[in-house]
Amino acid sequence: MAEALAALEKTGECFHEAELYRLKGELLLAHSAEHQTEAEACFHQTLEVARCQQAKSLELRAAMSLSRLWQRQDKHDEARQLLTEIYDWFTEGFGTLDLQEAQALLQAMEGGKAQQPA
């Protein structure tokens, strides 16, 4: 991961930047719960990059990662609000894995209230 991020900085190629930061955050969490602050910073960086690139799918993935972390930290309202805001932007593609996972996460957070738009 360090090599990939270094290459990104060296070349200036930003195509996969958002996903690299998200994956770094996920790897930090998988390694140890002690890295929650650093992982959260990675997820925020991912959100920022994805928004600048207008990459809604990457923004959704980052929101799911951050929402899961916030749930573990008992920040349930913040997690639900962030994910709902981004999920509600979508008007199609509800058969994709990312949107299905987002819907399932929202349903888990809201006790089954989230519904797929018609």
Secondary structure as UniProt FT lines:
FT   HELIX           2..11
FT   TURN            15..16
FT   HELIX           17..31
FT   HELIX           33..35
FT   HELIX           36..52
FT   TURN            53..54
FT   HELIX           56..72
FT   TURN            73..74
FT   HELIX           76..87
FT   TURN            88..89
FT   TURN            94..95
FT   HELIX           97..109
FT   TURN            110..111
//
